[in-house]
Amino acid sequence: MRPLPAIATCLAALCLLTAPAGAAPPGRTQDRYFQTSDNIRLHYVEAGHGRTIVLVPGWTMPAWIWQRQIDDLSRTYHVVAFDPRGQGDSAIPAAGYEPHRRGADIGDLLGTLGPEKPVIVAWSLGVLDTLALVHDTGDSALAGLVLVDNSIGEDPPPVASPAKPGPKPHRDVMMRNFVHSMFAHKQPQPWLDRLTAAALRTPQAAANALLAYPVPRTFWKEAVYATAKPVLYIVRDNFAGQAGNLQAHHPAAETVVLHNVGHALFVDDAARFNAMLRDFIARRVWK
């Protein structure tokens, strides 16, 4: 049964009165596209109003892996989640799968968004792409950086996992296993299937190139130490040593080491991650 018009009007008014001032409906995203400086059409989604937070995903991942952050943060911020080239709903060009171009893509996105300086929240490979932007162009376009669960070139270097003997499984199987491995807590199977399908959209050659960036580890360390903007480094135990060194030597950096979470820690413990992000931004960025 539909409510009577008068009741519906009252209900709508009540929702407006009880919503936070300036809030946008959570999760209501709009699709946007822009052209990069090398004429590639890339995609992002945006939601909410206010100061801008840009979310950059990791290797082969789509923008919507950040949905739990979009839902929460868009209540009080303008949230932009980016699909890098070859990922999500962005174009799949033949070239550009190297750090300087991927960093430039983020710079082109920031130029599209306007003059306001955003906080960039970057995860996994997105950390390297964002640091490439800082290395190549500086930090003048940024208000702050949140770097999530990847090496930043600090000591100690990460320990590579030994290759398993025997024939490699089919790419579909490898990607499914990779997606499942990102989480310490059980996620809905249809959602994992959808995430796997999105990851497989990145061509094999491009995916391989993204795992073999042709720069030394010092490239990333130089970038992170070049910025005077507030930096939050959130990692798991395997990067605890790098976090300790960054905390000790970078005057603008804070670090957090999380336990009992997977690589996609912002999904595994979204409530805590979002709370840390809000706290950092309120204390260090937009006071």
N, C-alpha and C positions, 0 to 999 in steps of 0.2 A: 504494500500500500504506500502511495506517495504521501508525504506530509502536506497539509494544507498550505497554501501560499504564505499565509501570515506566520505559520509556525516555521516554515522553511526560512523566511526572512529573519525571524528571531534567532534561529539556530546559526545562521550565517553571521549575524551581528555578534552573537556570543563568541563564536570562533575568533572574530577579529579582536574582541576585547581581551580574550585570554591568550592570544598569541604574543610572543615577545615583540617589542617595538622594532619595526624595520625588518621583521623576519620574512623570509621567503618560504613557501611550502617545501619541505625537505624532499630531495630526490627529483624535483621537477627540473629536468635539464633541457637545454636547447642545443641543437647541433649547429656547429659553426665550421667554416672552412676558410683557409687563407692560402695565399701563394707565397712560397719561399723565394729567396733571392735567386735560386737556380730554377725557378718556375715549376715547382712541384706542389701539387694541391694536398695540403694536410688538414687533418680533422681535429677538432677538440669539442668538448661539451662544456657548458657553463651553467651555473645555477647561483641564485642568491644575489645579494647586493652588499656594497661596502668595500672595504679594503680587499685586495686581490691575493689569493693563494693559488699558485700554479702547481699541479700535481703531475709528476713525470714518472711513468712506469718503467719497468725493467725489460729485460731481454724477451722479445716477441710478445709481450703482454699488451692488452688493450687498456684504454683509459678507464673503462668501467670496472676494472679490478679495484679502483678507489671508491666504489659506490658508498661504502660505509662512512668514508670521510666526506664525500659529497653531501650525503643526507644530513650529517651532523653539522659540518662547518658552514654549509650554505644558509643556516639559520641566522648567522651573524656576519658572514663574509661573502664576498664574490669569489666563487670557487671555479677554477678552470682545470679540467683534466685533459691531458694532451695525448694524442695518438702519434708517436714518432713515425717517420717514414717507414713504410713496409710493415706497419703494425695497425691493429684495430681497423678503423674505417679510413685511414689515410691511403694515399696512392702508394703503389709499389714500383718505384723507379728502378732502373738497372744499376744505378750507382748511388754513392753517397753514404755508404754504410761504414763510415769511419768517423773518428771523434771530432775532427774540425768541422765537418759538414753537419753532423748531428748537433753539435753545439751551436752552430750558426742557425739551424732550424729553430732551436729554442729562442735564440735572439730574435729571429724573424717573428715568432709568435708574440714575444713581449712587445715588439714594435707594433703589431696589430692591435694589441690590447690597449695601447695608449701610453701616456707619459708616466702614469703612476708606477711606483716601484713596488713589485710584489715580493712576497716570500715564495721561494721555490722549495717544494718538498719533493725530493728525488729519491727513488728506490733502485737498488741493484745497478743494472747498467745505466739507468737514469742518473745515478750519482756521477758516473764518468762523463756522460754527455753534458751534464750541468757544469762539472769542473772544467771540461774543455771550453765551454763558453767563457767561464771566468778567466781561464788561462789566456785565451785569444783576445778577449775584448775588455777584460777587467770586470769590476763589480758595480759600476756606476748605475746600472739599470736595476739593481736588486736592493731589497730592504733587508733580506736575511736568507739564510740557507738552512734547510733541514736535510741531512744526508742519512739515508736509511740502509743499513746492512750491506755495505760493500767496502772493499779496501779503498783507502784514500792515499796509498803510497807510503804510509807511515811504517815504522817498524813495530813488530816483526811482520815480515811478509806472510801472506796466507799460504797454507800448506795445501798443495794440489792433491786431489784424491787419485790414487793409482787406477790406471785403466783396468777394467775387468777383462780377463782372458776370454778367448772364443769370439765367434762372429757377433757383430753388432746387430741388435734387434732392428726391426723395421722402424722407420722414422715416426710413424703414428704411435707405436708402442713406446719409443723413447720419449716422445713429447708427453704422452699420458703419464708415464712414470715421473717425468720431471715435474709436471704440474702437481701431482699428488705429493711429491716430496717437499713442496714449498710450505706445507702446513703441518703443524704439530697437533692440531685439533681437527676433528672430523668436520668436513664441509659437505653440503648437499651434493649428491652425485650428479644431478642434472646441471648444477652450476659448474662443477668440475669438468663435465663433458663440454659445456659451452666454452669454458676457458681454454680447454685443449684445442677445440676447433679454431678458436681465435688465434692461438699461438701457431697453429699449423698454416695459417694464412701467410706468414712470413716465409718466403722461398728459402730452400735449403742453403743456397749459395749466400744469400744475404744473412741468414742466421749464423752461418759459419764465420762470415766476415766480422760480424758484431762481437764474436767471441775471440777475435784475434787483432785487437787494436794495435797498430804498429808504433806504439810510443813506449818509452821506459816508465817504470814505476815513479820515477822522480817527477814526471810530467804532472801527475795528480797531486803529489805533495806540494809542488811549487804553487799550484793553483789554490789549494785550500789555505796555504799560509800567506798567499798574496792578498786575501780579502780581510778587510777590517770590519766587515759586516757581521752581525751576530750569527753564529753557527751552532746548530744542535746536531750531534752525531749520535744516532740511535742504532744499536747493533746487538747481535747475540754474542754468546761467549767466545766464538771463534775470532772475533775482532776486538776482544777486550783489551789486548795489549796495545793495539793501535789507538783505541779510545783513551787509554791511560796516558800515552805519549802526547796525543793531541790536547788533552785536558791540561797537561803539565806545561806545554810549550806554546799554545796558541791563546793569547789573552782574550780573544772574543769567543772562544768555544766552550760549550758545555757538552757533556757526554752522558749517555745512559746505556747500561748494559742490561738487556732483558733476558730472562731465563724461561724455559719451558714454552717457547714459541718457535714457530718455523720461520723460514726465510721471509715469507709474506706476513711478517709480524703485525702489520697494521690491519690484517684481516683476522688473524688468530686472536688478537687482543685489541680489538678496535676501540673499545671504550677507554682503555688505559692509554693507547696511542693518541687518541683524539684529545684526551685530557692533558697529556704532556705537551702536545702541540699548542693547544690553547694557552696553557700556562707560559710556555716559552715566548710565544708571540706577545702576550700581555705584559710580561716582565721586561723583555729584551728588545722587542722590535717596535711595536706601536703602543707605547706606554700611555 
